[in-house]
C-alpha cells in the first residue's frame, strides 16, 4: 500500500504512516503564481492500493474549498496513474452537517461531496465521528468507514480522574446516542454507575432562544458534556450553564472535532469548564494565544485510522 498526505495534513499523515510501520509516499506539490495548484506522486502507483489523507477543515493557510479541490485533483491523478484502489482519508469531513433540507432550496452538500469523490474514482472514504452516520452512509455509493473516537476520549477521561456521582450529558438531542455510547464505555472501564442527562434548546415562536429543556440529575455531580464537534462553542456554553444552574460540581467537555470558530476561544473560558478535550483531527490553531488554550487538551486518533487502513488493505472486517 501507499500512503500519501497532502501538505495541509502532513503531520496527521505522518502519525498514520508510523502506525502502519511505513513512511509517507513522496509527492510534489506546487503553487503557480496565479494560485493554481498541482500535485503529482513521485512513485509508481500502478496496481497499488493508494490512501490519500486530507482533513477538510478551514485554515490556517488553506480554505475548505482549496483543500477539497487539492484532494480531488490528487485522487483523480492517482486513479489516472493506474492505482488499483484509491481511498480518501478525511479525518474531518466538511459539509457533513449539510445532509438535509431545513429550508426550501437548501443544498444537500454532503451528497454533492459524495458525487465529486465518486466521480474521480474513489473506492472508499474513511472519516471519524461524522455528524449523522445514517446520512453519511446514504450519501455515498462507494465503501464508507466511520470510525468512533469515543473509546480514546473515554481513556483520557479516566486519566483526568472521575468523581462520583458521574453523569454524561448530551448538549442537544442530536448527541444523545453519542452520550449514551460514551457513558457505556466509561461504565465498563471504571466498573461503576454512570448517569445520563439530556438537554435541548427551547425556543419561542419568534425563534429566539427561551431556555434549555433538561432531563436528568446533575446535582453535586461530575458532568462530562459529550458532542461530535465544538464550532462556535455556543451549544457547549449553554449546556455548561444549564448544568451549573442545576448544581453540577465539576464540568468537563469532550468532542471529536475542535473547530473553535469565531469567538469560541473567548466564550469557552467563561463557561466554567475545567478542561476541554478533543481529538487532533483539527489542529487547535484558533486557540493559540487565548486563555482557552490553558484548559484545552488533544488526544491522538491517528492510530484509529492506521488500524482502519490496515484492515481495509487486508480486507478484514473493521469490527473484529
Secondary structure, 3 states (H helix, E strand, C coil): CEEEECHHHHHHHHHHHHHCCCCCCCEEEEECCCCCEEEEECCCCCCCEEEEECCCCCCCCCCHHHHHHHHHHHHHHHHHCCCCEEEEECCCCCCCCCCCCCCCCCCCHHHHHHHHHHHCCCCEEEEECCCCHHHHHHHCCCEEEEECCHHHHHHHHHHHCCCCCEEEEECCHHHHHHHHHHHHHHHHHHCCCCEEEEEEEEECCCCCEEEEEEECCCCCCEEEEEEEEECCCHHHHHHHHHHHHCCCCEEEEEEEEECCCCCHHHHHHHCCCCEEEEECCCCCHHHCCCHHHHHEEEECCHHHHHHHHHHHHHCCCCCC
